[in-house]
Amino acid sequence: MIINRKELAREKVKELQNGFSAFAETKEVAELIKRELAKLNFKVHEDVTDLGSWFIPEKN
């Protein structure tokens, strides 16, 4: 099965918009998520670990 990284990033952004945290295992997917969030002006806290990046939606 081939995983489309852009589609994966979009799905994770949808999770964030629904109030859930999202995890990106690679830097590439994390960058794609950040780009999508910037377009939407959606604020998150990013916690970068050795295993990947957690994105946590900020409360208004």
PDBQT receptor file of N, H, CA, C and O in Angstrom, charges set to zero:
ATOM      1  N   MET A   1       0.845  -1.185   0.000  1.00  0.00    +0.000 N 
ATOM      2  CA  MET A   1       0.000   0.000   0.000  1.00  0.00    +0.000 C 
ATOM      3  C   MET A   1       0.889   1.247   0.000  1.00  0.00    +0.000 C 
ATOM      4  O   MET A   1       1.823   1.351   0.795  1.00  0.00    +0.000 OA
ATOM      5  N   ILE A   2       0.596   2.168  -0.878  1.00  0.00    +0.000 N 
ATOM      6  H   ILE A   2      -0.162   2.083  -1.524  1.00  0.00    +0.000 HD
ATOM      7  CA  ILE A   2       1.348   3.418  -0.965  1.00  0.00    +0.000 C 
ATOM      8  C   ILE A   2       0.616   4.483  -0.163  1.00  0.00    +0.000 C 
ATOM      9  O   ILE A   2      -0.593   4.664  -0.305  1.00  0.00    +0.000 OA
ATOM     10  N   ILE A   3       1.359   5.179   0.677  1.00  0.00    +0.000 N 
ATOM     11  H   ILE A   3       2.342   5.032   0.793  1.00  0.00    +0.000 HD
ATOM     12  CA  ILE A   3       0.771   6.222   1.510  1.00  0.00    +0.000 C 
ATOM     13  C   ILE A   3       1.109   7.581   0.905  1.00  0.00    +0.000 C 
ATOM     14  O   ILE A   3       2.279   7.918   0.727  1.00  0.00    +0.000 OA
ATOM     15  N   ASN A   4       0.084   8.349   0.597  1.00  0.00    +0.000 N 
ATOM     16  H   ASN A   4      -0.866   8.076   0.742  1.00  0.00    +0.000 HD
ATOM     17  CA  ASN A   4       0.253   9.690   0.074  1.00  0.00    +0.000 C 
ATOM     18  C   ASN A   4       0.468  10.631   1.263  1.00  0.00    +0.000 C 
ATOM     19  O   ASN A   4      -0.436  10.825   2.075  1.00  0.00    +0.000 OA
ATOM     20  N   ARG A   5       1.659  11.209   1.360  1.00  0.00    +0.000 N 
ATOM     21  H   ARG A   5       2.393  11.051   0.700  1.00  0.00    +0.000 HD
ATOM     22  CA  ARG A   5       2.003  12.041   2.515  1.00  0.00    +0.000 C 
ATOM     23  C   ARG A   5       1.146  13.295   2.606  1.00  0.00    +0.000 C 
ATOM     24  O   ARG A   5       0.794  13.728   3.703  1.00  0.00    +0.000 OA
ATOM     25  N   LYS A   6       0.810  13.879   1.463  1.00  0.00    +0.000 N 
ATOM     26  H   LYS A   6       1.096  13.527   0.572  1.00  0.00    +0.000 HD
ATOM     27  CA  LYS A   6      -0.032  15.081   1.477  1.00  0.00    +0.000 C 
ATOM     28  C   LYS A   6      -1.420  14.756   2.006  1.00  0.00    +0.000 C 
ATOM     29  O   LYS A   6      -1.985  15.521   2.788  1.00  0.00    +0.000 OA
ATOM     30  N   GLU A   7      -1.967  13.633   1.585  1.00  0.00    +0.000 N 
ATOM     31  H   GLU A   7      -1.508  13.011   0.949  1.00  0.00    +0.000 HD
ATOM     32  CA  GLU A   7      -3.294  13.228   2.063  1.00  0.00    +0.000 C 
ATOM     33  C   GLU A   7      -3.234  12.904   3.564  1.00  0.00    +0.000 C 
ATOM     34  O   GLU A   7      -4.150  13.244   4.312  1.00  0.00    +0.000 OA
ATOM     35  N   LEU A   8      -2.174  12.261   3.986  1.00  0.00    +0.000 N 
ATOM     36  H   LEU A   8      -1.430  11.985   3.378  1.00  0.00    +0.000 HD
ATOM     37  CA  LEU A   8      -1.986  11.958   5.401  1.00  0.00    +0.000 C 
ATOM     38  C   LEU A   8      -1.955  13.249   6.218  1.00  0.00    +0.000 C 
ATOM     39  O   LEU A   8      -2.582  13.332   7.274  1.00  0.00    +0.000 OA
ATOM     40  N   ALA A   9      -1.229  14.250   5.734  1.00  0.00    +0.000 N 
ATOM     41  H   ALA A   9      -0.720  14.183   4.876  1.00  0.00    +0.000 HD
ATOM     42  CA  ALA A   9      -1.153  15.536   6.423  1.00  0.00    +0.000 C 
ATOM     43  C   ALA A   9      -2.523  16.200   6.488  1.00  0.00    +0.000 C 
ATOM     44  O   ALA A   9      -2.890  16.764   7.519  1.00  0.00    +0.000 OA
ATOM     45  N   ARG A  10      -3.278  16.138   5.399  1.00  0.00    +0.000 N 
ATOM     46  H   ARG A  10      -2.980  15.680   4.561  1.00  0.00    +0.000 HD
ATOM     47  CA  ARG A  10      -4.626  16.735   5.385  1.00  0.00    +0.000 C 
ATOM     48  C   ARG A  10      -5.536  16.051   6.401  1.00  0.00    +0.000 C 
ATOM     49  O   ARG A  10      -6.321  16.715   7.079  1.00  0.00    +0.000 OA
ATOM     50  N   GLU A  11      -5.435  14.736   6.507  1.00  0.00    +0.000 N 
ATOM     51  H   GLU A  11      -4.797  14.197   5.957  1.00  0.00    +0.000 HD
ATOM     52  CA  GLU A  11      -6.249  14.003   7.480  1.00  0.00    +0.000 C 
ATOM     53  C   GLU A  11      -5.885  14.413   8.916  1.00  0.00    +0.000 C 
ATOM     54  O   GLU A  11      -6.760  14.541   9.772  1.00  0.00    +0.000 OA
ATOM     55  N   LYS A  12      -4.610  14.612   9.161  1.00  0.00    +0.000 N 
ATOM     56  H   LYS A  12      -3.899  14.508   8.465  1.00  0.00    +0.000 HD
ATOM     57  CA  LYS A  12      -4.171  15.017  10.498  1.00  0.00    +0.000 C 
ATOM     58  C   LYS A  12      -4.628  16.437  10.814  1.00  0.00    +0.000 C 
ATOM     59  O   LYS A  12      -4.950  16.740  11.963  1.00  0.00    +0.000 OA
ATOM     60  N   VAL A  13      -4.660  17.311   9.811  1.00  0.00    +0.000 N 
ATOM     61  H   VAL A  13      -4.398  17.065   8.878  1.00  0.00    +0.000 HD
ATOM     62  CA  VAL A  13      -5.170  18.668  10.013  1.00  0.00    +0.000 C 
ATOM     63  C   VAL A  13      -6.663  18.611  10.355  1.00  0.00    +0.000 C 
ATOM     64  O   VAL A  13      -7.133  19.370  11.202  1.00  0.00    +0.000 OA
ATOM     65  N   LYS A  14      -7.402  17.719   9.704  1.00  0.00    +0.000 N 
ATOM     66  H   LYS A  14      -7.020  17.102   9.016  1.00  0.00    +0.000 HD
ATOM     67  CA  LYS A  14      -8.825  17.547  10.025  1.00  0.00    +0.000 C 
ATOM     68  C   LYS A  14      -8.998  17.110  11.474  1.00  0.00    +0.000 C 
ATOM     69  O   LYS A  14      -9.900  17.586  12.163  1.00  0.00    +0.000 OA
ATOM     70  N   GLU A  15      -8.141  16.211  11.938  1.00  0.00    +0.000 N 
ATOM     71  H   GLU A  15      -7.407  15.824  11.379  1.00  0.00    +0.000 HD
ATOM     72  CA  GLU A  15      -8.189  15.779  13.337  1.00  0.00    +0.000 C 
ATOM     73  C   GLU A  15      -7.982  16.974  14.267  1.00  0.00    +0.000 C 
ATOM     74  O   GLU A  15      -8.689  17.127  15.263  1.00  0.00    +0.000 OA
ATOM     75  N   LEU A  16      -7.008  17.813  13.931  1.00  0.00    +0.000 N 
ATOM     76  H   LEU A  16      -6.434  17.688  13.122  1.00  0.00    +0.000 HD
ATOM     77  CA  LEU A  16      -6.728  18.998  14.737  1.00  0.00    +0.000 C 
ATOM     78  C   LEU A  16      -7.920  19.950  14.740  1.00  0.00    +0.000 C 
ATOM     79  O   LEU A  16      -8.263  20.506  15.783  1.00  0.00    +0.000 OA
ATOM     80  N   GLN A  17      -8.545  20.140  13.601  1.00  0.00    +0.000 N 
ATOM     81  H   GLN A  17      -8.266  19.688  12.753  1.00  0.00    +0.000 HD
ATOM     82  CA  GLN A  17      -9.702  21.020  13.514  1.00  0.00    +0.000 C 
ATOM     83  C   GLN A  17     -10.876  20.495  14.339  1.00  0.00    +0.000 C 
ATOM     84  O   GLN A  17     -11.721  21.267  14.792  1.00  0.00    +0.000 OA
ATOM     85  N   ASN A  18     -10.919  19.189  14.527  1.00  0.00    +0.000 N 
ATOM     86  H   ASN A  18     -10.233  18.562  14.158  1.00  0.00    +0.000 HD
ATOM     87  CA  ASN A  18     -11.969  18.581  15.344  1.00  0.00    +0.000 C 
ATOM     88  C   ASN A  18     -11.615  18.539  16.825  1.00  0.00    +0.000 C 
ATOM     89  O   ASN A  18     -12.350  17.967  17.630  1.00  0.00    +0.000 OA
ATOM     90  N   GLY A  19     -10.471  19.155  17.186  1.00  0.00    +0.000 N 
ATOM     91  H   GLY A  19      -9.874  19.620  16.533  1.00  0.00    +0.000 HD
ATOM     92  CA  GLY A  19     -10.098  19.265  18.593  1.00  0.00    +0.000 C 
ATOM     93  C   GLY A  19      -9.203  18.158  19.107  1.00  0.00    +0.000 C 
ATOM     94  O   GLY A  19      -8.931  18.099  20.305  1.00  0.00    +0.000 OA
ATOM     95  N   PHE A  20      -8.734  17.271  18.224  1.00  0.00    +0.000 N 
ATOM     96  H   PHE A  20      -8.956  17.319  17.250  1.00  0.00    +0.000 HD
ATOM     97  CA  PHE A  20      -7.878  16.173  18.639  1.00  0.00    +0.000 C 
ATOM     98  C   PHE A  20      -6.418  16.486  18.356  1.00  0.00    +0.000 C 
ATOM     99  O   PHE A  20      -6.114  17.295  17.479  1.00  0.00    +0.000 OA
ATOM    100  N   SER A  21      -5.524  15.857  19.085  1.00  0.00    +0.000 N 
ATOM    101  H   SER A  21      -5.772  15.200  19.797  1.00  0.00    +0.000 HD
ATOM    102  CA  SER A  21      -4.093  15.975  18.821  1.00  0.00    +0.000 C 
ATOM    103  C   SER A  21      -3.734  15.100  17.629  1.00  0.00    +0.000 C 
ATOM    104  O   SER A  21      -4.455  14.162  17.289  1.00  0.00    +0.000 OA
ATOM    105  N   ALA A  22      -2.606  15.422  16.999  1.00  0.00    +0.000 N 
ATOM    106  H   ALA A  22      -2.021  16.185  17.275  1.00  0.00    +0.000 HD
ATOM    107  CA  ALA A  22      -2.146  14.639  15.854  1.00  0.00    +0.000 C 
ATOM    108  C   ALA A  22      -0.644  14.409  15.986  1.00  0.00    +0.000 C 
ATOM    109  O   ALA A  22       0.079  15.249  16.522  1.00  0.00    +0.000 OA
ATOM    110  N   PHE A  23      -0.186  13.269  15.495  1.00  0.00    +0.000 N 
ATOM    111  H   PHE A  23      -0.773  12.586  15.060  1.00  0.00    +0.000 HD
ATOM    112  CA  PHE A  23       1.225  12.898  15.564  1.00  0.00    +0.000 C 
ATOM    113  C   PHE A  23       1.771  12.680  14.165  1.00  0.00    +0.000 C 
ATOM    114  O   PHE A  23       1.159  11.986  13.353  1.00  0.00    +0.000 OA
ATOM    115  N   ALA A  24       2.929  13.278  13.882  1.00  0.00    +0.000 N 
ATOM    116  H   ALA A  24       3.426  13.842  14.542  1.00  0.00    +0.000 HD
ATOM    117  CA  ALA A  24       3.611  13.083  12.601  1.00  0.00    +0.000 C 
ATOM    118  C   ALA A  24       4.927  12.366  12.873  1.00  0.00    +0.000 C 
ATOM    119  O   ALA A  24       5.753  12.853  13.644  1.00  0.00    +0.000 OA
ATOM    120  N   GLU A  25       5.125  11.217  12.246  1.00  0.00    +0.000 N 
ATOM    121  H   GLU A  25       4.454  10.822  11.619  1.00  0.00    +0.000 HD
ATOM    122  CA  GLU A  25       6.326  10.415  12.486  1.00  0.00    +0.000 C 
ATOM    123  C   GLU A  25       7.542  10.915  11.716  1.00  0.00    +0.000 C 
ATOM    124  O   GLU A  25       8.678  10.629  12.093  1.00  0.00    +0.000 OA
ATOM    125  N   THR A  26       7.305  11.665  10.633  1.00  0.00    +0.000 N 
ATOM    126  H   THR A  26       6.381  11.897  10.327  1.00  0.00    +0.000 HD
ATOM    127  CA  THR A  26       8.430  12.144   9.829  1.00  0.00    +0.000 C 
ATOM    128  C   THR A  26       8.438  13.669   9.764  1.00  0.00    +0.000 C 
ATOM    129  O   THR A  26       7.411  14.322   9.948  1.00  0.00    +0.000 OA
ATOM    130  N   LYS A  27       9.613  14.213   9.499  1.00  0.00    +0.000 N 
ATOM    131  H   LYS A  27      10.448  13.682   9.350  1.00  0.00    +0.000 HD
ATOM    132  CA  LYS A  27       9.743  15.666   9.357  1.00  0.00    +0.000 C 
ATOM    133  C   LYS A  27       8.968  16.156   8.145  1.00  0.00    +0.000 C 
ATOM    134  O   LYS A  27       8.406  17.252   8.162  1.00  0.00    +0.000 OA
ATOM    135  N   GLU A  28       8.939  15.354   7.103  1.00  0.00    +0.000 N 
ATOM    136  H   GLU A  28       9.395  14.464   7.089  1.00  0.00    +0.000 HD
ATOM    137  CA  GLU A  28       8.224  15.743   5.881  1.00  0.00    +0.000 C 
ATOM    138  C   GLU A  28       6.738  15.936   6.147  1.00  0.00    +0.000 C 
ATOM    139  O   GLU A  28       6.156  16.938   5.730  1.00  0.00    +0.000 OA
ATOM    140  N   VAL A  29       6.127  14.992   6.835  1.00  0.00    +0.000 N 
ATOM    141  H   VAL A  29       6.599  14.178   7.174  1.00  0.00    +0.000 HD
ATOM    142  CA  VAL A  29       4.704  15.105   7.142  1.00  0.00    +0.000 C 
ATOM    143  C   VAL A  29       4.467  16.269   8.108  1.00  0.00    +0.000 C 
ATOM    144  O   VAL A  29       3.472  16.982   7.978  1.00  0.00    +0.000 OA
ATOM    145  N   ALA A  30       5.356  16.467   9.063  1.00  0.00    +0.000 N 
ATOM    146  H   ALA A  30       6.165  15.888   9.169  1.00  0.00    +0.000 HD
ATOM    147  CA  ALA A  30       5.228  17.587   9.998  1.00  0.00    +0.000 C 
ATOM    148  C   ALA A  30       5.261  18.916   9.245  1.00  0.00    +0.000 C 
ATOM    149  O   ALA A  30       4.483  19.818   9.555  1.00  0.00    +0.000 OA
ATOM    150  N   GLU A  31       6.144  19.048   8.271  1.00  0.00    +0.000 N 
ATOM    151  H   GLU A  31       6.776  18.315   8.019  1.00  0.00    +0.000 HD
ATOM    152  CA  GLU A  31       6.223  20.281   7.478  1.00  0.00    +0.000 C 
ATOM    153  C   GLU A  31       4.954  20.491   6.661  1.00  0.00    +0.000 C 
ATOM    154  O   GLU A  31       4.466  21.615   6.547  1.00  0.00    +0.000 OA
ATOM    155  N   LEU A  32       4.423  19.418   6.096  1.00  0.00    +0.000 N 
ATOM    156  H   LEU A  32       4.820  18.505   6.189  1.00  0.00    +0.000 HD
ATOM    157  CA  LEU A  32       3.176  19.526   5.336  1.00  0.00    +0.000 C 
ATOM    158  C   LEU A  32       2.016  19.960   6.240  1.00  0.00    +0.000 C 
ATOM    159  O   LEU A  32       1.181  20.769   5.837  1.00  0.00    +0.000 OA
ATOM    160  N   ILE A  33       1.970  19.424   7.449  1.00  0.00    +0.000 N 
ATOM    161  H   ILE A  33       2.649  18.766   7.776  1.00  0.00    +0.000 HD
ATOM    162  CA  ILE A  33       0.934  19.812   8.410  1.00  0.00    +0.000 C 
ATOM    163  C   ILE A  33       1.076  21.287   8.746  1.00  0.00    +0.000 C 
ATOM    164  O   ILE A  33       0.087  22.019   8.767  1.00  0.00    +0.000 OA
ATOM    165  N   LYS A  34       2.303  21.729   9.010  1.00  0.00    +0.000 N 
ATOM    166  H   LYS A  34       3.107  21.134   8.993  1.00  0.00    +0.000 HD
ATOM    167  CA  LYS A  34       2.524  23.139   9.356  1.00  0.00    +0.000 C 
ATOM    168  C   LYS A  34       2.103  24.064   8.218  1.00  0.00    +0.000 C 
ATOM    169  O   LYS A  34       1.535  25.128   8.465  1.00  0.00    +0.000 OA
ATOM    170  N   ARG A  35       2.372  23.672   6.986  1.00  0.00    +0.000 N 
ATOM    171  H   ARG A  35       2.833  22.808   6.786  1.00  0.00    +0.000 HD
ATOM    172  CA  ARG A  35       1.970  24.493   5.828  1.00  0.00    +0.000 C 
ATOM    173  C   ARG A  35       0.453  24.607   5.735  1.00  0.00    +0.000 C 
ATOM    174  O   ARG A  35      -0.089  25.689   5.515  1.00  0.00    +0.000 OA
ATOM    175  N   GLU A  36      -0.227  23.463   5.908  1.00  0.00    +0.000 N 
ATOM    176  H   GLU A  36       0.213  22.584   6.087  1.00  0.00    +0.000 HD
ATOM    177  CA  GLU A  36      -1.695  23.478   5.851  1.00  0.00    +0.000 C 
ATOM    178  C   GLU A  36      -2.273  24.339   6.976  1.00  0.00    +0.000 C 
ATOM    179  O   GLU A  36      -3.217  25.099   6.761  1.00  0.00    +0.000 OA
ATOM    180  N   LEU A  37      -1.702  24.212   8.171  1.00  0.00    +0.000 N 
ATOM    181  H   LEU A  37      -0.936  23.594   8.345  1.00  0.00    +0.000 HD
ATOM    182  CA  LEU A  37      -2.186  25.000   9.304  1.00  0.00    +0.000 C 
ATOM    183  C   LEU A  37      -1.954  26.487   9.095  1.00  0.00    +0.000 C 
ATOM    184  O   LEU A  37      -2.786  27.304   9.488  1.00  0.00    +0.000 OA
ATOM    185  N   ALA A  38      -0.829  26.849   8.479  1.00  0.00    +0.000 N 
ATOM    186  H   ALA A  38      -0.153  26.185   8.160  1.00  0.00    +0.000 HD
ATOM    187  CA  ALA A  38      -0.533  28.257   8.204  1.00  0.00    +0.000 C 
ATOM    188  C   ALA A  38      -1.559  28.838   7.225  1.00  0.00    +0.000 C 
ATOM    189  O   ALA A  38      -2.001  29.976   7.386  1.00  0.00    +0.000 OA
ATOM    190  N   LYS A  39      -1.932  28.054   6.216  1.00  0.00    +0.000 N 
ATOM    191  H   LYS A  39      -1.574  27.130   6.086  1.00  0.00    +0.000 HD
ATOM    192  CA  LYS A  39      -2.944  28.507   5.251  1.00  0.00    +0.000 C 
ATOM    193  C   LYS A  39      -4.269  28.792   5.946  1.00  0.00    +0.000 C 
ATOM    194  O   LYS A  39      -4.979  29.736   5.598  1.00  0.00    +0.000 OA
ATOM    195  N   LEU A  40      -4.591  27.956   6.940  1.00  0.00    +0.000 N 
ATOM    196  H   LEU A  40      -4.015  27.189   7.223  1.00  0.00    +0.000 HD
ATOM    197  CA  LEU A  40      -5.863  28.080   7.654  1.00  0.00    +0.000 C 
ATOM    198  C   LEU A  40      -5.781  29.044   8.833  1.00  0.00    +0.000 C 
ATOM    199  O   LEU A  40      -6.794  29.342   9.466  1.00  0.00    +0.000 OA
ATOM    200  N   ASN A  41      -4.575  29.532   9.129  1.00  0.00    +0.000 N 
ATOM    201  H   ASN A  41      -3.752  29.290   8.615  1.00  0.00    +0.000 HD
ATOM    202  CA  ASN A  41      -4.336  30.383  10.297  1.00  0.00    +0.000 C 
ATOM    203  C   ASN A  41      -4.828  29.688  11.571  1.00  0.00    +0.000 C 
ATOM    204  O   ASN A  41      -5.464  30.306  12.425  1.00  0.00    +0.000 OA
ATOM    205  N   PHE A  42      -4.524  28.401  11.678  1.00  0.00    +0.000 N 
ATOM    206  H   PHE A  42      -4.008  27.899  10.985  1.00  0.00    +0.000 HD
ATOM    207  CA  PHE A  42      -4.942  27.561  12.802  1.00  0.00    +0.000 C 
ATOM    208  C   PHE A  42      -3.763  27.404  13.749  1.00  0.00    +0.000 C 
ATOM    209  O   PHE A  42      -2.692  26.948  13.347  1.00  0.00    +0.000 OA
ATOM    210  N   LYS A  43      -3.958  27.778  14.996  1.00  0.00    +0.000 N 
ATOM    211  H   LYS A  43      -4.828  28.148  15.323  1.00  0.00    +0.000 HD
ATOM    212  CA  LYS A  43      -2.870  27.779  15.971  1.00  0.00    +0.000 C 
ATOM    213  C   LYS A  43      -2.787  26.438  16.709  1.00  0.00    +0.000 C 
ATOM    214  O   LYS A  43      -3.792  25.905  17.179  1.00  0.00    +0.000 OA
ATOM    215  N   VAL A  44      -1.563  25.909  16.795  1.00  0.00    +0.000 N 
ATOM    216  H   VAL A  44      -0.746  26.342  16.413  1.00  0.00    +0.000 HD
ATOM    217  CA  VAL A  44      -1.309  24.663  17.523  1.00  0.00    +0.000 C 
ATOM    218  C   VAL A  44      -0.015  24.803  18.319  1.00  0.00    +0.000 C 
ATOM    219  O   VAL A  44       0.824  25.660  18.040  1.00  0.00    +0.000 OA
ATOM    220  N   HIS A  45       0.117  23.945  19.303  1.00  0.00    +0.000 N 
ATOM    221  H   HIS A  45      -0.564  23.249  19.529  1.00  0.00    +0.000 HD
ATOM    222  CA  HIS A  45       1.393  23.797  20.012  1.00  0.00    +0.000 C 
ATOM    223  C   HIS A  45       2.073  22.586  19.396  1.00  0.00    +0.000 C 
ATOM    224  O   HIS A  45       1.461  21.528  19.251  1.00  0.00    +0.000 OA
ATOM    225  N   GLU A  46       3.342  22.743  19.033  1.00  0.00    +0.000 N 
ATOM    226  H   GLU A  46       3.839  23.603  19.150  1.00  0.00    +0.000 HD
ATOM    227  CA  GLU A  46       4.089  21.625  18.451  1.00  0.00    +0.000 C 
ATOM    228  C   GLU A  46       5.118  21.144  19.462  1.00  0.00    +0.000 C 
ATOM    229  O   GLU A  46       5.939  21.921  19.949  1.00  0.00    +0.000 OA
ATOM    230  N   ASP A  47       5.063  19.871  19.766  1.00  0.00    +0.000 N 
ATOM    231  H   ASP A  47       4.396  19.240  19.370  1.00  0.00    +0.000 HD
ATOM    232  CA  ASP A  47       6.015  19.243  20.678  1.00  0.00    +0.000 C 
ATOM    233  C   ASP A  47       6.858  18.264  19.860  1.00  0.00    +0.000 C 
ATOM    234  O   ASP A  47       6.374  17.210  19.446  1.00  0.00    +0.000 OA
ATOM    235  N   VAL A  48       8.115  18.623  19.633  1.00  0.00    +0.000 N 
ATOM    236  H   VAL A  48       8.508  19.479  19.969  1.00  0.00    +0.000 HD
ATOM    237  CA  VAL A  48       9.009  17.804  18.815  1.00  0.00    +0.000 C 
ATOM    238  C   VAL A  48       9.774  16.846  19.721  1.00  0.00    +0.000 C 
ATOM    239  O   VAL A  48      10.402  17.266  20.694  1.00  0.00    +0.000 OA
ATOM    240  N   THR A  49       9.716  15.550  19.393  1.00  0.00    +0.000 N 
ATOM    241  H   THR A  49       9.206  15.209  18.604  1.00  0.00    +0.000 HD
ATOM    242  CA  THR A  49      10.422  14.522  20.157  1.00  0.00    +0.000 C 
ATOM    243  C   THR A  49      11.361  13.771  19.221  1.00  0.00    +0.000 C 
ATOM    244  O   THR A  49      11.400  14.041  18.021  1.00  0.00    +0.000 OA
ATOM    245  N   ASP A  50      12.107  12.841  19.770  1.00  0.00    +0.000 N 
ATOM    246  H   ASP A  50      12.075  12.622  20.745  1.00  0.00    +0.000 HD
ATOM    247  CA  ASP A  50      12.994  12.009  18.951  1.00  0.00    +0.000 C 
ATOM    248  C   ASP A  50      12.214  11.101  18.000  1.00  0.00    +0.000 C 
ATOM    249  O   ASP A  50      12.737  10.682  16.967  1.00  0.00    +0.000 OA
ATOM    250  N   LEU A  51      10.978  10.803  18.347  1.00  0.00    +0.000 N 
ATOM    251  H   LEU A  51      10.553  11.144  19.186  1.00  0.00    +0.000 HD
ATOM    252  CA  LEU A  51      10.168   9.889  17.543  1.00  0.00    +0.000 C 
ATOM    253  C   LEU A  51       9.295  10.591  16.518  1.00  0.00    +0.000 C 
ATOM    254  O   LEU A  51       8.788   9.949  15.598  1.00  0.00    +0.000 OA
ATOM    255  N   GLY A  52       9.107  11.909  16.661  1.00  0.00    +0.000 N 
ATOM    256  H   GLY A  52       9.519  12.431  17.408  1.00  0.00    +0.000 HD
ATOM    257  CA  GLY A  52       8.259  12.657  15.745  1.00  0.00    +0.000 C 
ATOM    258  C   GLY A  52       7.738  13.918  16.397  1.00  0.00    +0.000 C 
ATOM    259  O   GLY A  52       8.286  14.380  17.398  1.00  0.00    +0.000 OA
ATOM    260  N   SER A  53       6.678  14.477  15.832  1.00  0.00    +0.000 N 
ATOM    261  H   SER A  53       6.233  14.102  15.019  1.00  0.00    +0.000 HD
ATOM    262  CA  SER A  53       6.114  15.731  16.328  1.00  0.00    +0.000 C 
ATOM    263  C   SER A  53       4.655  15.565  16.701  1.00  0.00    +0.000 C 
ATOM    264  O   SER A  53       3.865  15.001  15.944  1.00  0.00    +0.000 OA
ATOM    265  N   TRP A  54       4.306  16.063  17.879  1.00  0.00    +0.000 N 
ATOM    266  H   TRP A  54       4.947  16.521  18.495  1.00  0.00    +0.000 HD
ATOM    267  CA  TRP A  54       2.918  16.115  18.310  1.00  0.00    +0.000 C 
ATOM    268  C   TRP A  54       2.379  17.500  18.024  1.00  0.00    +0.000 C 
ATOM    269  O   TRP A  54       3.053  18.495  18.290  1.00  0.00    +0.000 OA
ATOM    270  N   PHE A  55       1.201  17.575  17.500  1.00  0.00    +0.000 N 
ATOM    271  H   PHE A  55       0.653  16.767  17.284  1.00  0.00    +0.000 HD
ATOM    272  CA  PHE A  55       0.508  18.842  17.271  1.00  0.00    +0.000 C 
ATOM    273  C   PHE A  55      -0.735  18.849  18.158  1.00  0.00    +0.000 C 
ATOM    274  O   PHE A  55      -1.567  17.944  18.095  1.00  0.00    +0.000 OA
ATOM    275  N   ILE A  56      -0.841  19.883  18.980  1.00  0.00    +0.000 N 
ATOM    276  H   ILE A  56      -0.165  20.618  19.031  1.00  0.00    +0.000 HD
ATOM    277  CA  ILE A  56      -1.939  19.985  19.936  1.00  0.00    +0.000 C 
ATOM    278  C   ILE A  56      -2.657  21.307  19.663  1.00  0.00    +0.000 C 
ATOM    279  O   ILE A  56      -2.034  22.367  19.707  1.00  0.00    +0.000 OA
ATOM    280  N   PRO A  57      -3.965  21.253  19.381  1.00  0.00    +0.000 N 
ATOM    281  CA  PRO A  57      -4.688  22.495  19.073  1.00  0.00    +0.000 C 
ATOM    282  C   PRO A  57      -4.701  23.420  20.290  1.00  0.00    +0.000 C 
ATOM    283  O   PRO A  57      -4.885  22.976  21.423  1.00  0.00    +0.000 OA
ATOM    284  N   GLU A  58      -4.502  24.719  20.031  1.00  0.00    +0.000 N 
ATOM    285  H   GLU A  58      -4.354  25.080  19.110  1.00  0.00    +0.000 HD
ATOM    286  CA  GLU A  58      -4.576  25.704  21.096  1.00  0.00    +0.000 C 
ATOM    287  C   GLU A  58      -6.029  26.116  21.280  1.00  0.00    +0.000 C 
ATOM    288  O   GLU A  58      -6.780  26.247  20.314  1.00  0.00    +0.000 OA
ATOM    289  N   LYS A  59      -6.409  26.319  22.531  1.00  0.00    +0.000 N 
ATOM    290  H   LYS A  59      -5.798  26.213  23.316  1.00  0.00    +0.000 HD
ATOM    291  CA  LYS A  59      -7.781  26.758  22.816  1.00  0.00    +0.000 C 
ATOM    292  C   LYS A  59      -7.849  28.255  22.628  1.00  0.00    +0.000 C 
ATOM    293  O   LYS A  59      -6.905  28.988  22.923  1.00  0.00    +0.000 OA
ATOM    294  N   ASN A  60      -9.000  28.692  22.123  1.00  0.00    +0.000 N 
ATOM    295  H   ASN A  60      -9.767  28.096  21.883  1.00  0.00    +0.000 HD
ATOM    296  CA  ASN A  60      -9.206  30.131  21.880  1.00  0.00    +0.000 C 
ATOM    297  C   ASN A  60      -9.371  30.882  23.173  1.00  0.00    +0.000 C 
ATOM    298  O   ASN A  60      -9.552  32.099  23.161  1.00  0.00    +0.000 OA
TER     299      ASN A  60
